[in-house]
Amino acid sequence: MVKRCPNGTHKNKKTGNCEKKINNEIVRKRCPKGTRKNKKTGNCDNNLHTTKINNLVKTPEIKIKTPEPNVSHNTISRENYEYIKDKYGHMSSWAIWSKQNGKSKSGMDDISFFYNPSQIILNTLNPNIILVGLNISERIDRVFGNFHPNTSKAQDYKTRYAVKDTMFWGAYMTDIIKSFEEKISGNLMKYLSKNKQFEKENIEKFEQELIDIGSINPIIIALGNDSYKILKRHFKNYKIFKVSHYSAYITKEKLRLDFEKIENEIKVL
């Protein structure tokens, strides 16, 4: 049985409440001061509660930035830069290249920014991250020309693509074996197996090189299996990682994935 409203009242179709009529007009009950009628329920809600809810909905999401890898970065002074250039310029370089302009290998031979580097370049250089190859394949005539080839046959462009906008951009680059020109790595490894003293001498040179560039607790990235084997054989206290060698049958995209994986591992060290 449907309950009827008393005489002089009228049922509100939305709320179901009986409201008084004065001169045939419906008198709706007003909410007390500081409250507001909820259109869905017909109840009087606290304005403060409604405001808090609205503010909660409208507050933009706060994005927490991933912290940068905890790797110290020694600033290279111009004086130290010139010292490194004079002593190691024909066997090393830095992981900075000109911007690609067109084809993948464009700009790889440009090392003009190494001649009189700006302060921005000097601030980018990081002697605490070392990218280490095996040896030079041929004589390097240009200062800091290693890993910055002026021949279209070279595959170093993959490294530029792989380290761009990563923590490895600006790293020091060198080879573990110095003054040994050989394009076939297998021939060099055979030579080392028969000439232990030669390998030991190169390890000592590498240790001195780290001192000269001001490297502290270096993170070493071996470029390829052979350099990785030599490094792991002689350095037990260094953090040593490995990526595929850029001259191997590998795409630049795959090589970048290798570097990104190592970067993520370093972040949690």
C-alpha positions as CSV (number, residue, x, y, z in Angstrom):
1,M,0.0,0.0,0.0
2,V,1.4,3.4,-1.0
3,K,1.6,5.9,1.8
4,R,-0.1,9.2,1.0
5,C,1.1,12.5,2.2
6,P,-1.1,14.4,4.7
7,N,-3.4,17.2,3.5
8,G,-1.5,20.4,2.8
9,T,1.6,18.5,1.7
10,H,3.0,17.2,-1.5
11,K,5.2,14.3,-2.3
12,N,8.6,15.3,-3.9
13,K,9.1,12.8,-6.7
14,K,12.9,13.0,-6.5
15,T,13.3,12.5,-2.7
16,G,10.0,10.8,-1.8
17,N,9.6,13.3,1.1
18,C,6.3,15.1,1.9
19,E,6.7,18.8,1.5
20,K,4.3,21.6,2.7
21,K,2.3,23.7,0.3
22,I,1.8,27.4,0.9
23,N,-0.6,29.0,-1.5
24,N,-0.3,25.9,-3.7
25,E,3.5,26.4,-3.9
26,I,5.9,23.8,-2.8
27,V,8.1,24.9,0.1
28,R,11.4,23.0,0.0
29,K,13.4,22.6,3.1
30,R,16.6,24.5,2.9
31,C,19.9,23.0,4.2
32,P,21.5,24.7,7.3
33,K,24.3,27.1,6.8
34,G,27.6,25.4,6.1
35,T,25.9,22.5,4.3
36,R,24.8,21.8,0.8
37,K,22.0,19.6,-0.5
38,N,23.3,16.5,-2.3
39,K,21.3,16.3,-5.6
40,K,21.5,12.6,-5.7
41,T,20.4,11.7,-2.1
42,G,18.5,14.9,-1.1
43,N,20.6,15.0,2.1
44,C,22.5,18.0,3.4
45,D,26.2,17.4,3.2
46,N,29.0,19.3,4.9
47,N,30.6,21.8,2.5
48,L,34.0,21.1,3.9
49,H,33.7,17.4,3.2
50,T,32.6,18.1,-0.4
51,T,35.4,20.5,-0.9
52,K,38.0,18.0,0.3
53,I,36.7,15.4,-2.1
54,N,36.7,17.8,-5.0
55,N,40.2,18.9,-4.3
56,L,41.3,15.3,-4.1
57,V,39.9,14.6,-7.5
58,K,41.4,17.7,-9.1
59,T,44.9,17.4,-7.6
60,P,47.3,16.4,-10.5
61,E,49.3,13.2,-10.2
62,I,52.8,13.8,-8.9
63,K,55.4,12.0,-11.0
64,I,58.4,10.8,-9.0
65,K,61.6,11.1,-11.1
66,T,64.0,8.2,-11.1
67,P,67.2,9.3,-9.4
68,E,70.3,9.6,-11.5
69,P,72.8,6.8,-11.2
70,N,75.1,7.2,-8.2
71,V,78.3,7.7,-10.2
72,S,80.8,10.3,-9.2
73,H,81.8,12.7,-11.9
74,N,85.2,14.5,-11.6
75,T,85.4,17.7,-13.5
76,I,88.2,17.8,-16.1
77,S,90.2,21.0,-15.8
78,R,91.6,22.5,-19.0
79,E,95.1,21.8,-17.7
80,N,94.4,18.2,-17.1
81,Y,92.6,17.9,-20.5
82,E,95.7,19.2,-22.3
83,Y,97.9,16.7,-20.3
84,I,95.6,13.8,-21.3
85,K,95.6,15.0,-24.9
86,D,99.4,15.2,-25.1
87,K,100.0,11.8,-23.5
88,Y,97.1,9.7,-24.7
89,G,95.6,11.7,-27.6
90,H,96.8,9.2,-30.3
91,M,95.4,6.1,-28.5
92,S,92.2,7.3,-26.7
93,S,89.2,9.6,-27.0
94,W,86.0,10.6,-25.3
95,A,82.4,9.4,-26.0
96,I,81.3,12.6,-27.6
97,W,80.4,12.9,-31.3
98,S,79.0,15.5,-33.6
99,K,75.3,15.3,-34.2
100,Q,74.1,12.9,-36.9
101,N,73.0,14.9,-39.9
102,G,71.4,12.6,-42.4
103,K,72.9,9.1,-42.8
104,S,73.9,7.0,-39.8
105,K,77.7,7.6,-40.2
106,S,77.4,11.3,-40.9
107,G,79.6,13.5,-38.6
108,M,81.5,10.6,-37.2
109,D,84.9,12.0,-38.4
110,D,84.3,15.5,-36.9
111,I,86.6,16.0,-33.8
112,S,87.0,19.8,-34.2
113,F,85.4,20.3,-30.7
114,F,88.3,18.5,-29.2
115,Y,90.9,21.0,-30.4
116,N,89.8,23.9,-28.1
117,P,86.9,22.4,-26.1
118,S,84.3,24.7,-24.6
119,Q,83.5,24.6,-20.9
120,I,80.4,22.6,-21.8
121,I,82.5,19.9,-23.4
122,L,84.9,19.8,-20.4
123,N,82.0,19.5,-18.0
124,T,80.6,16.6,-20.0
125,L,83.8,14.5,-19.9
126,N,83.7,11.8,-17.2
127,P,86.9,9.9,-16.4
128,N,85.0,7.6,-13.9
129,I,83.3,5.7,-16.8
130,I,85.7,4.0,-19.1
131,L,84.8,2.3,-22.4
132,V,87.6,-0.1,-23.2
133,G,88.3,-1.8,-26.6
134,L,90.9,-4.4,-27.4
135,N,93.4,-2.6,-29.6
136,I,93.7,-0.2,-32.5
137,S,93.3,-1.7,-36.0
138,E,95.6,0.9,-37.6
139,R,97.6,3.9,-36.7
140,I,95.7,6.9,-35.4
141,D,97.0,10.2,-36.8
142,R,94.5,12.6,-35.4
143,V,94.4,13.6,-31.7
144,F,91.5,11.9,-30.0
145,G,90.7,10.3,-33.3
146,N,90.3,6.8,-31.8
147,F,86.6,5.7,-32.1
148,H,86.0,8.7,-34.4
149,P,86.9,7.2,-37.8
150,N,87.1,9.2,-41.0
151,T,86.4,6.1,-43.1
152,S,83.0,5.0,-44.2
153,K,83.8,1.3,-43.5
154,A,84.1,1.8,-39.7
155,Q,81.2,0.7,-37.5
156,D,81.8,3.1,-34.6
157,Y,78.6,5.0,-35.4
158,K,76.8,2.3,-33.5
159,T,78.4,3.4,-30.3
160,R,77.4,7.0,-30.9
161,Y,73.8,5.9,-31.3
162,A,74.0,3.5,-28.3
163,V,75.3,6.0,-25.7
164,K,73.5,9.2,-26.8
165,D,71.5,10.7,-23.9
166,T,72.8,8.0,-21.5
167,M,75.2,8.2,-18.5
168,F,77.9,6.9,-20.9
169,W,78.0,10.0,-23.0
170,G,81.2,11.8,-22.2
171,A,83.0,8.6,-20.9
172,Y,86.7,8.1,-21.5
173,M,87.5,5.7,-24.3
174,T,90.7,3.7,-24.8
175,D,92.1,0.2,-25.6
176,I,93.5,-2.3,-23.1
177,I,96.4,-3.2,-25.5
178,K,98.4,-0.3,-26.7
179,S,100.7,0.1,-29.7
180,F,99.6,-3.1,-31.4
181,E,98.0,-2.6,-34.8
182,E,95.9,-5.7,-35.7
183,K,92.6,-5.9,-37.4
184,I,91.9,-9.5,-36.5
185,S,91.4,-9.8,-32.8
186,G,92.1,-13.6,-32.8
187,N,95.7,-12.9,-33.9
188,L,96.2,-10.6,-31.0
189,M,94.8,-13.0,-28.5
190,K,97.1,-15.7,-29.7
191,Y,100.1,-13.4,-29.4
192,L,99.1,-12.5,-25.8
193,S,98.8,-16.2,-24.9
194,K,102.5,-16.6,-25.9
195,N,103.7,-13.3,-24.5
196,K,102.5,-12.9,-21.0
197,Q,105.0,-10.2,-20.2
198,F,103.6,-8.0,-23.0
199,E,100.1,-8.3,-21.6
200,K,101.4,-7.5,-18.1
201,E,103.1,-4.4,-19.4
202,N,99.9,-3.2,-21.1
203,I,97.9,-3.8,-17.9
204,E,100.4,-1.6,-16.0
205,K,100.1,1.1,-18.7
206,F,96.3,1.0,-18.3
207,E,96.6,1.4,-14.6
208,Q,98.8,4.4,-15.0
209,E,96.4,5.8,-17.6
210,L,93.5,5.6,-15.1
211,I,95.7,7.6,-12.6
212,D,96.6,10.2,-15.2
213,I,93.0,10.9,-16.2
214,G,92.0,11.2,-12.6
215,S,89.7,8.2,-12.5
216,I,88.3,7.3,-9.1
217,N,86.4,4.0,-8.6
218,P,85.9,3.6,-12.3
219,I,83.0,1.8,-13.9
220,I,84.5,-0.1,-16.9
221,I,82.6,-1.1,-19.9
222,A,84.4,-3.7,-22.1
223,L,83.7,-3.5,-25.8
224,G,83.5,-7.1,-26.8
225,N,84.5,-10.5,-25.3
226,D,88.3,-10.3,-25.7
227,S,88.8,-7.0,-23.8
228,Y,86.4,-8.3,-21.2
229,K,88.4,-11.4,-20.6
230,I,91.6,-9.5,-20.2
231,L,90.0,-6.9,-17.8
232,K,88.4,-9.6,-15.7
233,R,91.7,-11.5,-15.5
234,H,93.6,-8.6,-14.0
235,F,91.1,-6.4,-12.2
236,K,89.1,-8.0,-9.4
237,N,88.1,-4.9,-7.5
238,Y,86.7,-2.8,-10.4
239,K,83.1,-2.9,-11.6
240,I,83.4,-4.3,-15.1
241,F,80.5,-4.8,-17.6
242,K,80.4,-6.0,-21.1
243,V,78.6,-5.0,-24.3
244,S,78.9,-6.4,-27.8
245,H,81.7,-4.9,-29.9
246,Y,80.4,-2.4,-32.3
247,S,82.1,-4.1,-35.3
248,A,80.3,-7.3,-34.6
249,Y,77.2,-8.4,-36.5
250,I,74.8,-6.3,-34.4
251,T,72.4,-3.5,-35.0
252,K,72.9,-0.1,-33.4
253,E,69.5,-0.6,-31.7
254,K,70.6,-3.9,-30.1
255,L,73.8,-2.3,-28.9
256,R,71.9,0.5,-27.3
257,L,69.8,-2.0,-25.4
258,D,73.0,-3.5,-24.1
259,F,74.1,-0.1,-22.7
260,E,70.6,0.7,-21.3
261,K,70.6,-2.6,-19.5
262,I,73.9,-1.8,-17.8
263,E,72.8,1.7,-16.9
264,N,69.8,0.2,-15.1
265,E,72.1,-2.2,-13.2
266,I,74.4,0.6,-12.2
267,K,71.5,2.6,-10.8
268,V,70.9,0.0,-8.1
269,L,74.5,-0.5,-7.1
